[in-house]
Amino acid sequence: MEVLNNHQQYFDLIPNEMIIKTLILIDADTLFNCRLVCKRWHELINAYVFQEKAARENKYVNNGRGYHSFSQIPSNDIKKLELPWYVFYVIIKYDPFNRNLVKNHCGQEKWKYWRYYTNLSSTLDDELDVNNLSSIIEIPKNEHIFNDPDFDGHTRCFIIDYQYISTLYQKITFKDYGLNDLIMKILRPKISFSAWFYKRFCQNNNPYKLHATFHSKTNEVIGKCEHFDENPQRIFRWTKASILYNTQGDESFLNLHHSLLDIKDQNSLCGIHVSCSVVKILLPIKYKNTNS
């Protein structure tokens, strides 16, 4: 008792290891607030708890497949990652890295989450019934493209017909996945884009382009990336378009586009099938220097 009386708080006698093992069991938001309890807890949570919690939970989430964010590394290496504590907090809460952020990526929910530009006298997209203009169909089951795991079991595709729709697009806001301005600026992650497309019919060159525009929080366009069809004469074959973009840190959101371009004759026949739209923000992998 004489020893205990020399301490203002009894839990000051608890070893750091025991505190860490206990705090790991708390949910992410409560753990975030526990950083305000005292200086000791603040330091332990920032330095160890979030990372230990992420490593411990990895074997149980996503139906036992682990966090998407850690899919590029072995589970045993999670504790070796050199990342700020708030990155692990974001992973535990949102799991934003290395997973597809495009909603309804194969048309499995019809046209939900997608918007479009139309060629009908500059009519706004919200004034049209898109189901009367273009359609969503099943891809033949013998197509080789289903070997791509990003289809995630879905087998549909969009049909974009230039006579009605010139561009199909979707907005992705980074902070919706916990990636606020601070995290984007510090990590500057790479972003990968891909999609499968098939020329249904086309009478001109370079009809299809996969592209993205990057915007600041004030909606200024601060970056672009694009993939053109490199073989405009190719038909009757599914092809995968892909792009890798290096962020600068000021990006707040992006718009992903599928476009039919360079149509000189408005009456010409031109259309494509598009499916499996993918946008993945890649987690920067850097390991701690264990020699220091």
C-alpha positions as CSV (number, residue, x, y, z in Angstrom):
1,M,0.0,0.0,0.0
2,E,2.9,2.3,0.7
3,V,4.0,1.9,-2.9
4,L,0.5,2.7,-4.2
5,N,0.1,5.8,-2.2
6,N,3.1,7.3,-4.1
7,H,1.1,7.3,-7.3
8,Q,-1.7,9.7,-8.3
9,Q,-3.5,7.0,-10.4
10,Y,-3.5,3.3,-9.8
11,F,-3.3,2.6,-13.5
12,D,0.1,4.3,-13.6
13,L,1.4,0.9,-12.3
14,I,-0.1,-1.0,-15.2
15,P,2.6,-2.0,-17.8
16,N,2.4,-0.4,-21.2
17,E,1.9,-3.9,-22.8
18,M,-1.2,-4.5,-20.8
19,I,-2.7,-1.1,-21.7
20,I,-2.0,-1.7,-25.4
21,K,-3.6,-5.2,-25.3
22,T,-6.7,-3.7,-23.6
23,L,-7.1,-0.7,-25.8
24,I,-6.9,-2.9,-28.9
25,L,-10.3,-4.3,-28.0
26,I,-12.0,-0.9,-28.3
27,D,-13.7,0.3,-31.5
28,A,-11.9,2.8,-33.7
29,D,-13.9,5.9,-32.8
30,T,-13.8,5.3,-29.1
31,L,-10.1,4.6,-29.3
32,F,-9.7,7.9,-31.2
33,N,-11.3,9.7,-28.2
34,C,-9.2,7.8,-25.7
35,R,-6.2,9.7,-26.9
36,L,-7.5,12.6,-24.8
37,V,-7.4,10.7,-21.5
38,C,-3.8,11.4,-20.7
39,K,-0.4,12.0,-22.2
40,R,0.6,8.4,-21.7
41,W,-2.5,7.0,-23.4
42,H,-2.1,9.5,-26.2
43,E,1.5,8.4,-26.9
44,L,0.7,4.7,-26.7
45,I,-2.3,4.8,-28.9
46,N,-0.5,6.9,-31.5
47,A,2.6,4.9,-31.5
48,Y,1.3,1.3,-31.1
49,V,-2.4,0.7,-30.5
50,F,-3.9,1.6,-33.9
51,Q,-1.3,-0.3,-35.8
52,E,-1.5,-3.3,-33.4
53,K,-5.3,-3.2,-33.7
54,A,-5.2,-3.2,-37.5
55,A,-2.8,-6.1,-37.5
56,R,-4.9,-8.1,-35.1
57,E,-8.2,-7.5,-36.8
58,N,-6.8,-8.2,-40.3
59,K,-7.4,-11.9,-40.1
60,Y,-11.1,-11.5,-39.2
61,V,-12.5,-8.8,-41.6
62,N,-13.8,-9.1,-45.1
63,N,-14.9,-12.6,-44.6
64,G,-11.5,-13.6,-43.4
65,R,-9.7,-12.2,-46.4
66,G,-8.3,-9.2,-44.4
67,Y,-8.4,-5.5,-45.1
68,H,-8.3,-4.6,-48.8
69,S,-5.7,-2.0,-47.8
70,F,-3.2,-4.7,-46.8
71,S,-3.8,-7.0,-49.7
72,Q,-0.4,-6.1,-51.2
73,I,1.6,-7.3,-48.2
74,P,1.8,-10.4,-45.9
75,S,-0.2,-10.1,-42.7
76,N,3.0,-10.4,-40.6
77,D,4.4,-7.3,-42.2
78,I,1.6,-5.0,-41.1
79,K,3.4,-4.1,-37.8
80,K,6.5,-3.3,-39.9
81,L,4.7,-0.5,-41.9
82,E,6.0,3.0,-41.4
83,L,2.7,5.0,-41.6
84,P,1.2,7.7,-39.3
85,W,-1.3,6.5,-36.7
86,Y,-4.2,8.2,-38.5
87,V,-3.7,6.1,-41.6
88,F,-4.3,2.9,-39.5
89,Y,-7.3,4.6,-38.0
90,V,-8.7,5.3,-41.5
91,I,-8.0,1.7,-42.6
92,I,-9.8,0.3,-39.6
93,K,-12.8,2.5,-40.1
94,Y,-13.0,2.8,-43.9
95,D,-10.5,0.4,-45.5
96,P,-10.1,2.7,-48.5
97,F,-6.9,1.4,-50.2
98,N,-6.5,-1.3,-52.8
99,R,-10.3,-1.8,-53.3
100,N,-12.6,-0.7,-56.0
101,L,-14.2,2.7,-55.1
102,V,-16.5,2.7,-58.2
103,K,-20.1,2.0,-57.2
104,N,-22.2,-0.2,-59.5
105,H,-19.1,-0.9,-61.5
106,C,-20.7,-3.5,-63.9
107,G,-24.2,-2.1,-64.2
108,Q,-25.6,-4.7,-61.6
109,E,-27.8,-1.8,-60.2
110,K,-28.8,-0.5,-63.6
111,W,-27.7,3.2,-63.9
112,K,-27.5,3.9,-60.2
113,Y,-24.6,6.3,-59.2
114,W,-23.8,7.1,-62.9
115,R,-24.4,10.3,-64.7
116,Y,-23.9,11.1,-68.4
117,Y,-23.6,13.7,-71.1
118,T,-26.2,13.4,-73.9
119,N,-26.2,14.5,-77.6
120,L,-29.9,15.2,-77.7
121,S,-29.9,19.0,-78.1
122,S,-27.8,19.5,-75.0
123,T,-30.5,18.1,-72.8
124,L,-29.5,17.7,-69.1
125,D,-29.0,14.2,-67.9
126,D,-31.5,14.5,-65.1
127,E,-34.3,15.4,-67.5
128,L,-33.9,12.1,-69.4
129,D,-34.9,8.5,-68.7
130,V,-31.6,6.8,-69.5
131,N,-33.2,3.4,-69.7
132,N,-35.0,4.6,-72.9
133,L,-31.7,5.6,-74.5
134,S,-29.2,2.9,-73.8
135,S,-29.3,-0.5,-72.1
136,I,-27.5,-2.9,-69.8
137,I,-27.0,-6.4,-71.0
138,E,-25.5,-9.7,-69.8
139,I,-22.0,-10.5,-71.1
140,P,-21.9,-13.9,-72.8
141,K,-20.8,-16.5,-70.2
142,N,-18.0,-17.8,-72.3
143,E,-16.1,-14.5,-72.3
144,H,-12.5,-14.7,-71.0
145,I,-12.8,-11.4,-69.2
146,F,-14.5,-13.0,-66.1
147,N,-11.0,-14.2,-65.1
148,D,-10.5,-10.7,-63.8
149,P,-11.4,-10.8,-60.1
150,D,-12.5,-7.2,-60.1
151,F,-15.8,-8.3,-61.7
152,D,-16.6,-9.7,-58.3
153,G,-19.1,-12.1,-59.7
154,H,-21.1,-9.6,-61.8
155,T,-21.6,-10.3,-65.5
156,R,-23.3,-7.2,-66.9
157,C,-22.1,-4.3,-69.0
158,F,-23.3,-0.8,-70.1
159,I,-24.1,-0.1,-73.8
160,I,-23.1,3.5,-74.7
161,D,-24.5,4.6,-78.0
162,Y,-23.2,7.9,-79.4
163,Q,-26.5,8.8,-81.0
164,Y,-27.7,9.4,-77.4
165,I,-24.9,9.4,-74.8
166,S,-21.4,10.6,-75.4
167,T,-20.0,10.2,-71.9
168,L,-20.8,8.1,-68.8
169,Y,-19.2,9.4,-65.6
170,Q,-19.1,9.0,-61.8
171,K,-17.7,11.2,-59.1
172,I,-15.6,9.8,-56.3
173,T,-14.9,12.0,-53.3
174,F,-11.9,11.0,-51.3
175,K,-13.0,12.2,-47.8
176,D,-16.0,9.8,-48.1
177,Y,-13.5,7.1,-47.5
178,G,-11.6,8.9,-44.7
179,L,-9.0,10.3,-47.1
180,N,-9.1,14.0,-46.1
181,D,-6.8,16.7,-47.4
182,L,-4.1,16.0,-44.8
183,I,-3.8,12.3,-45.6
184,M,-3.8,12.9,-49.4
185,K,-1.1,15.6,-49.0
186,I,1.1,13.4,-46.8
187,L,0.7,10.1,-48.6
188,R,0.3,11.3,-52.2
189,P,-0.9,7.8,-53.2
190,K,-1.0,6.5,-56.7
191,I,-4.4,5.7,-58.2
192,S,-5.0,3.0,-60.7
193,F,-7.9,3.0,-63.2
194,S,-9.1,0.2,-65.4
195,A,-12.2,-0.9,-67.4
196,W,-13.1,-3.5,-70.0
197,F,-14.6,-2.3,-73.3
198,Y,-15.9,-3.8,-76.5
199,K,-16.6,-2.1,-79.8
200,R,-20.1,-3.1,-80.7
201,F,-19.9,-1.2,-84.0
202,C,-18.0,1.9,-85.1
203,Q,-17.4,3.6,-88.4
204,N,-14.5,5.9,-87.4
205,N,-11.2,5.9,-85.5
206,N,-10.4,6.4,-81.8
207,P,-13.9,6.1,-80.6
208,Y,-13.3,5.2,-76.9
209,K,-11.4,6.9,-74.1
210,L,-11.1,6.1,-70.4
211,H,-10.1,9.2,-68.6
212,A,-10.3,10.9,-65.2
213,T,-10.2,14.5,-64.1
214,F,-8.9,15.4,-60.6
215,H,-10.3,18.4,-58.7
216,S,-9.3,20.5,-55.7
217,K,-11.7,21.2,-52.9
218,T,-12.6,24.4,-54.7
219,N,-13.6,22.3,-57.8
220,E,-10.5,23.5,-59.9
221,V,-9.3,20.9,-62.3
222,I,-5.7,20.2,-61.2
223,G,-4.9,16.9,-63.0
224,K,-5.9,14.6,-65.8
225,C,-5.1,11.1,-67.0
226,E,-6.5,9.2,-70.0
227,H,-6.3,6.0,-72.0
228,F,-7.1,6.0,-75.7
229,D,-8.0,2.9,-77.7
230,E,-4.6,2.2,-79.3
231,N,-6.1,0.0,-82.0
232,P,-9.1,1.8,-83.4
233,Q,-9.7,-0.9,-86.1
234,R,-10.1,-3.7,-83.6
235,I,-13.6,-5.0,-83.2
236,F,-15.4,-7.9,-81.6
237,R,-12.9,-8.3,-78.8
238,W,-13.0,-7.3,-75.2
239,T,-10.0,-5.1,-74.3
240,K,-8.8,-3.9,-70.9
241,A,-7.9,-0.2,-70.6
242,S,-5.7,0.8,-67.6
243,I,-4.0,3.9,-66.3
244,L,-1.8,4.8,-63.3
245,Y,-1.9,8.3,-61.9
246,N,0.5,9.9,-59.4
247,T,-1.3,12.3,-57.1
248,Q,0.2,15.6,-56.1
249,G,-1.6,15.8,-52.7
250,D,-4.1,18.6,-53.5
251,E,-6.7,16.3,-55.0
252,S,-10.1,16.3,-53.3
253,F,-12.2,14.3,-55.7
254,L,-12.2,12.8,-59.2
255,N,-14.6,12.2,-62.0
256,L,-14.2,8.9,-63.9
257,H,-15.3,9.1,-67.6
258,H,-16.1,6.6,-70.3
259,S,-16.3,8.6,-73.6
260,L,-17.0,8.2,-77.3
261,L,-14.9,10.8,-79.1
262,D,-14.0,12.2,-82.5
263,I,-17.4,11.5,-84.1
264,K,-17.5,13.8,-87.1
265,D,-20.7,12.5,-88.6
266,Q,-23.4,12.7,-86.0
267,N,-25.5,10.1,-87.9
268,S,-22.7,7.5,-88.0
269,L,-23.2,4.3,-86.1
270,C,-20.9,4.0,-83.1
271,G,-21.3,2.2,-79.8
272,I,-19.4,0.3,-77.2
273,H,-19.9,-2.1,-74.3
274,V,-18.2,-1.1,-71.0
275,S,-17.9,-3.0,-67.8
276,C,-15.9,-3.5,-64.6
277,S,-14.9,0.1,-64.0
278,V,-12.2,0.2,-61.4
279,V,-10.6,3.0,-59.3
280,K,-8.2,1.9,-56.6
281,I,-6.1,4.2,-54.4
282,L,-2.9,2.3,-53.6
283,L,-1.5,2.3,-50.1
284,P,2.2,3.5,-50.2
285,I,4.3,0.6,-48.8
286,K,7.3,1.6,-46.7
287,Y,8.8,-0.5,-44.0
288,K,10.4,0.7,-40.8
289,N,14.1,0.8,-40.6
290,T,14.7,-2.0,-38.1
291,N,18.4,-1.4,-38.0
292,S,18.1,2.0,-36.4
